[in-house]
Amino acid sequence: MSSIGAKAKLSQSTVSNYLDMLQRAGLVLSERHGKWTYYRRNEETIQSLAEFIKGEL
């Protein structure tokens, strides 16, 4: 189980599906190193989304 899955108490497949959705939405970026994939937040997109939501509320 991934460290994310262990912390969130979710299965590997559930975590993979969520990360895929977040990546397709542009909210996370991934970087592959050998067999490992590392994910990080896409701060620029998250900030743009936050500004959009703030303007709509």
Residue pairs with C-beta under 8 A, 6 or more apart in sequence:
1 11
1 12
2 12
2 15
4 10
4 15
4 19
4 39
5 11
5 12
5 14
5 15
8 15
10 18
19 28
19 30
19 39
22 28
22 39
23 29
23 30
23 39
25 45
26 42
26 45
27 41
27 42
27 45
27 46
27 49
28 39
28 40
28 41
28 42
29 39
29 40
29 41
29 42
30 37
30 38
30 39
31 37
31 38
31 40
32 38
